[in-house]
Amino acid sequence: INADEIDDSLENKAEFTSTYPLQNMTSRQGYRDDIEMSDVETCEIDSSNMSFGRTSRFLMVGMVGMCLIAGSITAKVSRSPDRYQFVKNEIAMTFGTEDQSIPTAAPSRLIDKVIPGTEYEDTTTFSDYSSMEISTEEKKSKKRKHPKHPPKTYPDFSFYVMGDIPYNSDEEKLLKRQLTKISDDVESGIDDAAFIAHVGDLLDDSTTKCKEDVYDRVSAIMKENSVLPILPVPGNNDWDECPNPEQAHEYFNKYYIPLEEQWADTSELPSMVERSPKRQENFALFVDGIMFFGLHLMPRRNAELDEELGTERQEVLQDDFQWVHDYIDKYIHKLRVVIAFGHSGDGKDIAFHKVNRKLRHYGVSLFLFQGDEHLFKIRSNFGYPDDHDWNNCWRITVDQGGIAPPLKVTVRGNEGESDHRFIAENEDQTVFDDIVKIDRRGGTYVIKNS
């Protein structure tokens, strides 16, 4: 089949007379052209000058049809930019008698640097061949490629982070005011935040004894006073250090997982949140090139408890790692930044170390927002100042919610006015890697003396 037979009006057709011999071919091997042939229009099989010791027949499936051949095979390709799709299908040839069993072809031998429009000739005898396949699949480069960010543009993306609140009835009232303030700003149009992350400790285990009514009451405060979905992760006060950790685990799951579904009618974000089947408190959310993780990360401060939970803690951290690893692999070519939420920084190296090698290679920054320590703090290198393996990582501890408002975080977009360098506009703001800005919104509350 040639270009003239397909369309007489085609222009710029070209044929080349040079041949590329395939030397040392092995019986019952598959051979294929693995080079991208985006401008190939047709492929022609030339069966002249072939000789077999016996009469053989081959079947070409696709474009060529059925022919009787004997001898060597020559493949010709013609070129036309508009008609290359005609050779995108595979062309398969089978040799042998009708009643002969044809074995499956062995792994392919690749022809490197195939040039569209060039003639290639197999000069090997085919006396014992059972099958041969020619494929025009596009070549997949073995070179490691940097991720190609989606061509679409993104606006700035904002959210809030809070933690370690409420510890008492006064802080329950404060939490209501904090959520109401954010909700009023969102509804009035002056704030476009998408959600609120709570990094754990939604109660004080020492005073509440982790009773069920406390979980119920705090979750009700969140549902009734926030117009934004809230995504909490567990803290040691919510779970590990409760008098009955197993029961506390049940209460946390009952009232906080998945809390975000309470806003399913007013926000599309809850439908985008994915939770780990094995560990429901772990979540993942991918939006606008940003990969969010919520993880079970607990502090290690009680030696006796650490020994008691040693095996379980390692299992939790391994589950954290696997959860992060799977999603980083899934979205690596679309990532602009990775943001994680966990109650503590302990265990972060297990959860992130291996996957961070890939993030560093692709130039993706990683941010961990945590609670537990109760005072705002920024750590570069993930808190390992002398370890350059973490030089793309930031660890940010939020203030205890009873002494400061929730932290506002904005990821820079790339459309319209968003396509500019981030600038810290006041002392409460900090910019990281020209992609993330945090705003303490006044910082620690000023206590007025009566």
MIFILUM-414965 format. One record per residue (C-alpha): residue number from 1; x, y, z. Coordinates in nm, 2 decimals. Example, Ala and Ser with C-alpha at 12.3 -4.5 7.8 and 13.67 -1.06 7.14 Angstrom:
BEGIN
     i        x        y        z
     1     1.23    -0.45     0.78
     2     1.37    -0.11     0.71
// end
This chain:
BEGIN
     i        x        y        z
     1     0.00     0.00     0.00
     2     0.16     0.33    -0.09
     3     0.06     0.70    -0.07
     4    -0.07     0.71    -0.43
     5    -0.32     0.43    -0.37
     6    -0.45     0.61    -0.05
     7    -0.47     0.96    -0.18
     8    -0.34     1.09    -0.51
     9    -0.35     1.45    -0.38
    10    -0.09     1.39    -0.10
    11     0.22     1.60    -0.13
    12     0.57     1.59     0.01
    13     0.58     1.21    -0.02
    14     0.93     1.07     0.00
    15     1.10     0.73    -0.03
    16     1.45     0.64     0.06
    17     1.66     0.36    -0.09
    18     1.90     0.30     0.20
    19     1.85    -0.02     0.40
    20     1.91    -0.11     0.76
    21     2.00    -0.48     0.80
    22     1.89    -0.67     1.11
    23     2.18    -0.89     1.19
    24     2.19    -1.20     1.40
    25     1.82    -1.24     1.44
    26     1.71    -1.54     1.65
    27     1.43    -1.78     1.57
    28     1.09    -1.70     1.73
    29     1.19    -1.36     1.85
    30     0.97    -1.06     1.81
    31     1.12    -0.75     1.64
    32     0.96    -0.41     1.64
    33     1.04    -0.05     1.56
    34     1.02     0.13     1.89
    35     1.09     0.48     1.76
    36     0.84     0.76     1.74
    37     0.71     0.78     1.38
    38     0.48     1.07     1.40
    39     0.51     1.15     1.03
    40     0.49     0.80     0.88
    41     0.20     0.75     0.65
    42     0.24     0.40     0.52
    43     0.44     0.09     0.56
    44     0.52    -0.15     0.27
    45     0.64    -0.50     0.30
    46     0.86    -0.60     0.00
    47     0.88    -0.98    -0.04
    48     1.11    -0.99    -0.34
    49     1.43    -1.18    -0.33
    50     1.32    -1.43    -0.06
    51     1.38    -1.80    -0.06
    52     1.26    -2.07     0.17
    53     1.34    -2.44     0.19
    54     0.96    -2.50     0.19
    55     0.66    -2.32     0.08
    56     0.54    -2.09     0.37
    57     0.26    -1.85     0.41
    58     0.23    -1.54     0.62
    59    -0.07    -1.34     0.74
    60    -0.02    -0.96     0.78
    61    -0.29    -0.83     1.01
    62    -0.38    -0.46     0.98
    63    -0.29    -0.28     0.65
    64    -0.11    -0.53     0.43
    65    -0.34    -0.83     0.40
    66    -0.25    -1.18     0.30
    67     0.04    -1.27     0.07
    68     0.26    -1.56    -0.01
    69     0.63    -1.49     0.04
    70     0.97    -1.66     0.03
    71     1.29    -1.49     0.11
    72     1.39    -1.18     0.31
    73     1.16    -0.90     0.42
    74     1.20    -0.53     0.34
    75     0.98    -0.27     0.51
    76     0.94     0.06     0.33
    77     0.78     0.37     0.49
    78     0.65     0.67     0.31
    79     0.59     1.01     0.47
    80     0.31     1.26     0.48
    81     0.23     1.48     0.78
    82    -0.15     1.45     0.74
    83    -0.18     1.08     0.70
    84     0.06     0.92     0.96
    85    -0.23     0.77     1.15
    86    -0.27     0.49     0.89
    87     0.03     0.31     1.04
    88    -0.05     0.35     1.40
    89    -0.19     0.00     1.41
    90     0.04    -0.30     1.45
    91     0.13    -0.51     1.14
    92     0.17    -0.88     1.23
    93     0.30    -1.15     1.01
    94     0.28    -1.52     1.08
    95     0.49    -1.79     0.90
    96     0.42    -2.16     0.89
    97     0.16    -2.41     0.77
    98    -0.21    -2.38     0.87
    99    -0.19    -2.66     1.12
   100     0.14    -2.55     1.27
   101     0.13    -2.44     1.63
   102     0.26    -2.08     1.66
   103     0.44    -2.00     1.98
   104     0.42    -1.66     2.14
   105     0.70    -1.42     2.04
   106     0.98    -1.36     2.28
   107     1.07    -1.01     2.40
   108     1.13    -0.76     2.12
   109     1.46    -0.65     1.98
   110     1.46    -0.28     1.92
   111     1.58    -0.09     1.61
   112     1.73     0.23     1.74
   113     1.73     0.56     1.54
   114     1.47     0.45     1.28
   115     1.41     0.73     1.03
   116     1.06     0.77     0.88
   117     1.08     0.73     0.51
   118     1.37     0.49     0.52
   119     1.37     0.13     0.39
   120     1.48    -0.14     0.64
   121     1.58    -0.49     0.52
   122     1.61    -0.81     0.72
   123     1.88    -1.01     0.56
   124     1.85    -1.32     0.78
   125     1.71    -1.65     0.66
   126     1.36    -1.72     0.78
   127     1.36    -2.10     0.74
   128     1.25    -2.17     1.09
   129     1.06    -1.86     1.19
   130     0.72    -1.89     1.34
   131     0.62    -1.52     1.38
   132     0.74    -1.17     1.33
   133     0.58    -0.85     1.44
   134     0.63    -0.49     1.33
   135     0.50    -0.22     1.56
   136     0.49     0.16     1.52
   137     0.44     0.24     1.88
   138     0.58     0.56     2.00
   139     0.92     0.53     2.17
   140     0.93     0.57     2.55
   141     1.24     0.75     2.66
   142     1.44     0.59     2.93
   143     1.57     0.93     3.04
   144     1.42     1.07     3.36
   145     1.19     1.36     3.29
   146     1.10     1.65     3.51
   147     0.73     1.68     3.57
   148     0.54     1.88     3.32
   149     0.30     2.11     3.51
   150    -0.05     2.11     3.36
   151    -0.10     2.39     3.11
   152    -0.40     2.52     3.29
   153    -0.36     2.82     3.52
   154    -0.44     2.83     3.89
   155    -0.56     3.11     4.12
   156    -0.41     3.15     4.47
   157    -0.53     2.88     4.70
   158    -0.58     2.96     5.07
   159    -0.67     2.76     5.38
   160    -0.64     2.78     5.76
   161    -0.45     2.57     6.02
   162    -0.53     2.56     6.39
   163    -0.44     2.32     6.67
   164    -0.44     2.23     7.04
   165    -0.79     2.38     7.10
   166    -1.02     2.36     7.29
   167    -0.87     2.25     7.62
   168    -1.15     2.39     7.84
   169    -1.49     2.56     7.83
   170    -1.34     2.91     7.78
   171    -1.15     2.78     7.48
   172    -1.47     2.62     7.34
   173    -1.62     2.97     7.34
   174    -1.30     3.11     7.18
   175    -1.31     2.84     6.91
   176    -1.67     2.95     6.83
   177    -1.55     3.31     6.78
   178    -1.25     3.21     6.57
   179    -1.47     3.00     6.34
   180    -1.74     3.26     6.32
   181    -1.49     3.53     6.22
   182    -1.35     3.32     5.94
   183    -1.71     3.23     5.82
   184    -1.82     3.59     5.82
   185    -1.52     3.69     5.61
   186    -1.58     3.41     5.36
   187    -1.95     3.48     5.33
   188    -1.88     3.85     5.28
   189    -1.64     3.78     5.00
   190    -1.32     3.92     5.16
   191    -1.18     3.57     5.22
   192    -1.16     3.29     4.97
   193    -1.02     3.01     5.19
   194    -1.12     2.66     5.10
   195    -1.10     2.47     5.43
   196    -0.96     2.46     5.78
   197    -0.71     2.19     5.90
   198    -0.70     2.11     6.27
   199    -0.36     1.94     6.37
   200    -0.49     1.76     6.67
   201    -0.56     1.78     7.04
   202    -0.93     1.87     7.03
   203    -0.95     1.82     7.41
   204    -0.74     1.80     7.72
   205    -0.73     1.43     7.82
   206    -0.61     1.50     8.17
   207    -0.93     1.70     8.26
   208    -1.19     1.55     8.03
   209    -1.07     1.19     8.06
   210    -1.16     1.16     7.69
   211    -1.53     1.12     7.76
   212    -1.76     1.08     7.46
   213    -1.96     1.39     7.53
   214    -1.65     1.60     7.48
   215    -1.59     1.46     7.13
   216    -1.96     1.52     7.05
   217    -1.96     1.87     7.19
   218    -1.65     1.99     7.01
   219    -1.75     1.84     6.67
   220    -2.09     2.02     6.71
   221    -1.91     2.35     6.76
   222    -1.73     2.30     6.44
   223    -2.04     2.20     6.24
   224    -2.25     2.49     6.37
   225    -2.00     2.77     6.34
   226    -1.79     2.71     6.03
   227    -1.90     2.75     5.67
   228    -1.57     2.58     5.56
   229    -1.50     2.21     5.57
   230    -1.28     2.11     5.87
   231    -1.02     1.84     5.84
   232    -0.89     1.72     6.18
   233    -0.60     1.48     6.25
   234    -0.56     1.31     6.59
   235    -0.34     1.44     6.86
   236    -0.20     1.25     7.16
   237    -0.47     1.40     7.39
   238    -0.74     1.27     7.15
   239    -0.62     0.91     7.14
   240    -0.28     0.77     7.26
   241    -0.27     0.92     7.61
   242    -0.64     0.88     7.69
   243    -0.72     0.64     7.98
   244    -0.87     0.40     7.73
   245    -0.69     0.45     7.39
   246    -0.90     0.20     7.20
   247    -1.22     0.36     7.31
   248    -1.08     0.71     7.24
   249    -1.00     0.58     6.89
   250    -1.36     0.48     6.84
   251    -1.48     0.82     6.96
   252    -1.24     1.01     6.73
   253    -1.36     0.81     6.43
   254    -1.72     0.85     6.52
   255    -1.72     1.23     6.56
   256    -1.43     1.34     6.33
   257    -1.41     1.10     6.05
   258    -1.52     1.21     5.80
   259    -1.62     1.54     5.95
   260    -1.58     1.72     5.61
   261    -1.89     1.55     5.48
   262    -2.10     1.78     5.69
   263    -2.02     2.05     5.42
   264    -2.09     1.83     5.12
   265    -2.39     2.04     5.02
   266    -2.20     2.37     5.02
   267    -1.85     2.27     4.91
   268    -1.71     2.04     4.64
   269    -1.40     1.98     4.85
   270    -1.54     1.69     5.07
   271    -1.59     1.48     4.75
   272    -1.23     1.53     4.66
   273    -1.09     1.40     5.00
   274    -0.97     1.04     4.99
   275    -0.92     0.84     5.31
   276    -0.69     0.55     5.38
   277    -0.89     0.22     5.39
   278    -0.65     0.09     5.65
   279    -0.62     0.40     5.87
   280    -0.92     0.63     5.83
   281    -0.76     0.92     6.01
   282    -0.51     0.96     5.72
   283    -0.64     1.16     5.43
   284    -0.52     1.29     5.09
   285    -0.65     1.58     4.88
   286    -0.51     1.69     4.55
   287    -0.62     2.03     4.41
   288    -0.46     2.28     4.17
   289    -0.12     2.10     4.17
   290    -0.11     2.09     4.56
   291    -0.10     1.75     4.74
   292    -0.24     1.77     5.09
   293    -0.19     1.49     5.35
   294    -0.34     1.44     5.69
   295    -0.14     1.19     5.89
   296    -0.13     1.02     6.23
   297     0.19     1.16     6.38
   298     0.22     1.14     6.76
   299     0.48     1.28     7.00
   300     0.72     1.05     7.18
   301     0.75     1.19     7.53
   302     0.64     0.91     7.76
   303     0.91     0.64     7.77
   304     0.68     0.38     7.93
   305     0.40     0.45     7.68
   306     0.65     0.45     7.39
   307     0.77     0.11     7.50
   308     0.41    -0.02     7.53
   309     0.31     0.13     7.19
   310     0.65     0.07     7.02
   311     0.54    -0.20     6.77
   312     0.20    -0.03     6.71
   313     0.37     0.31     6.66
   314     0.61     0.16     6.40
   315     0.31     0.01     6.21
   316     0.14     0.35     6.22
   317     0.44     0.53     6.07
   318     0.49     0.26     5.81
   319     0.12     0.31     5.71
   320     0.18     0.68     5.69
   321     0.48     0.62     5.47
   322     0.29     0.39     5.23
   323     0.00     0.63     5.21
   324     0.23     0.92     5.12
   325     0.44     0.71     4.89
   326     0.14     0.59     4.68
   327     0.00     0.94     4.62
   328     0.34     1.10     4.55
   329     0.39     0.84     4.29
   330     0.05     0.90     4.15
   331     0.07     1.27     4.12
   332     0.45     1.34     4.09
   333     0.42     1.48     3.74
   334     0.15     1.73     3.84
   335     0.29     1.85     4.18
   336     0.37     2.21     4.26
   337     0.40     2.17     4.63
   338     0.32     1.91     4.91
   339     0.16     2.01     5.23
   340     0.11     1.77     5.53
   341    -0.08     1.80     5.86
   342     0.02     1.60     6.17
   343     0.00     1.66     6.54
   344     0.38     1.61     6.60
   345     0.70     1.62     6.41
   346     0.81     1.29     6.56
   347     0.81     1.02     6.29
   348     0.83     1.26     6.00
   349     1.15     1.11     5.88
   350     1.00     0.77     5.85
   351     0.69     0.90     5.68
   352     0.87     1.13     5.43
   353     1.24     1.04     5.39
   354     1.22     0.80     5.10
   355     0.96     1.00     4.91
   356     1.14     1.32     4.97
   357     1.43     1.21     4.75
   358     1.18     1.21     4.46
   359     1.04     1.55     4.56
   360     1.39     1.70     4.58
   361     1.47     1.56     4.24
   362     1.17     1.72     4.09
   363     1.22     2.05     4.28
   364     0.90     2.02     4.49
   365     0.89     2.18     4.83
   366     0.74     2.00     5.13
   367     0.57     2.17     5.43
   368     0.46     2.00     5.75
   369     0.22     2.19     5.97
   370     0.21     2.06     6.33
   371     0.08     2.14     6.67
   372     0.18     1.98     7.01
   373     0.45     2.24     7.11
   374     0.20     2.52     7.15
   375     0.42     2.81     7.03
   376     0.47     2.93     6.67
   377     0.80     2.82     6.52
   378     0.95     2.78     6.18
   379     1.22     2.51     6.11
   380     1.40     2.49     5.78
   381     1.55     2.16     5.67
   382     1.26     1.99     5.85
   383     1.44     2.07     6.18
   384     1.77     1.90     6.07
   385     2.00     2.21     6.02
   386     2.30     2.00     5.91
   387     2.12     1.75     5.68
   388     2.09     1.88     5.33
   389     1.87     1.59     5.24
   390     1.58     1.80     5.38
   391     1.67     2.14     5.22
   392     1.34     2.15     5.04
   393     1.14     2.09     5.35
   394     0.98     2.33     5.61
   395     0.83     2.24     5.95
   396     0.59     2.49     6.09
   397     0.44     2.47     6.44
   398     0.12     2.66     6.50
   399     0.04     2.85     6.81
   400    -0.19     2.67     7.07
   401    -0.54     2.78     6.96
   402    -0.61     2.94     7.30
   403    -0.34     3.20     7.26
   404    -0.35     3.29     6.89
   405    -0.59     3.29     6.59
   406    -0.57     3.02     6.32
   407    -0.28     3.05     6.08
   408    -0.37     3.14     5.72
   409    -0.18     2.98     5.44
   410    -0.18     3.08     5.08
   411    -0.03     2.88     4.79
   412     0.06     3.11     4.50
   413    -0.13     3.07     4.18
   414    -0.02     3.15     3.83
   415    -0.31     3.33     3.67
   416    -0.37     3.70     3.63
   417    -0.26     3.90     3.93
   418    -0.15     3.58     4.10
   419     0.14     3.54     3.86
   420     0.38     3.75     4.06
   421     0.64     3.70     4.34
   422     0.50     3.66     4.69
   423     0.58     3.95     4.92
   424     0.55     3.95     5.30
   425     0.33     4.26     5.35
   426     0.38     4.28     5.73
   427     0.57     4.12     6.02
   428     0.30     3.85     6.06
   429     0.37     3.71     5.71
   430     0.64     3.49     5.59
   431     0.70     3.37     5.23
   432     0.87     3.03     5.16
   433     1.03     2.93     4.82
   434     0.81     3.20     4.65
   435     0.52     2.96     4.65
   436     0.38     2.95     5.01
   437     0.29     3.24     5.23
   438     0.18     3.21     5.59
   439     0.00     3.48     5.79
   440    -0.02     3.48     6.17
   441    -0.31     3.73     6.15
   442    -0.19     3.93     6.45
   443     0.00     3.66     6.63
   444    -0.04     3.59     7.00
   445    -0.34     3.75     7.16
   446    -0.27     4.06     7.38
   447    -0.41     3.99     7.73
   448    -0.56     4.31     7.87
   449    -0.53     4.37     8.24
   450    -0.85     4.45     8.41
// end
